[in-house]
């Protein structure tokens, strides 16, 4: 079941800045792309790969505020799955 959330305008702006920066790491760009793709698409959710990249981005102390904002938005839109 998809979550009914979309990326906010400010998080989308942060994601755009993250994607346009040449110095941004691959994991940050992956998370930002996921967040940006969900800007006006409530049926879309973050994939497991993008969620892992977002988690890595949030844990990295060197990551810029814009990248962390986009990663947080992507991670918030990850669908919850039951563990067995």
ChimeraX attribute file (.defattr): number of C-alpha atoms within 10 A of each C-alpha:
attribute: neighborCount
match mode: 1-to-1
recipient: residues
	/A:1	8
	/A:2	13
	/A:3	15
	/A:4	12
	/A:5	18
	/A:6	23
	/A:7	24
	/A:8	16
	/A:9	12
	/A:10	12
	/A:11	24
	/A:12	23
	/A:13	17
	/A:14	23
	/A:15	30
	/A:16	19
	/A:17	16
	/A:18	27
	/A:19	21
	/A:20	11
	/A:21	10
	/A:22	8
	/A:23	8
	/A:24	15
	/A:25	14
	/A:26	12
	/A:27	20
	/A:28	28
	/A:29	26
	/A:30	24
	/A:31	34
	/A:32	33
	/A:33	21
	/A:34	28
	/A:35	32
	/A:36	25
	/A:37	17
	/A:38	21
	/A:39	17
	/A:40	13
	/A:41	13
	/A:42	14
	/A:43	12
	/A:44	20
	/A:45	26
	/A:46	24
	/A:47	16
	/A:48	12
	/A:49	13
	/A:50	24
	/A:51	24
	/A:52	17
	/A:53	23
	/A:54	30
	/A:55	19
	/A:56	17
	/A:57	27
	/A:58	22
	/A:59	11
	/A:60	11
	/A:61	9
	/A:62	8
	/A:63	15
	/A:64	15
	/A:65	12
	/A:66	20
	/A:67	26
	/A:68	26
	/A:69	24
	/A:70	34
	/A:71	33
	/A:72	21
	/A:73	26
	/A:74	31
	/A:75	24
	/A:76	19
	/A:77	23
	/A:78	18
	/A:79	17
	/A:80	11
	/A:81	7
	/A:82	5
	/A:83	4
	/A:84	3
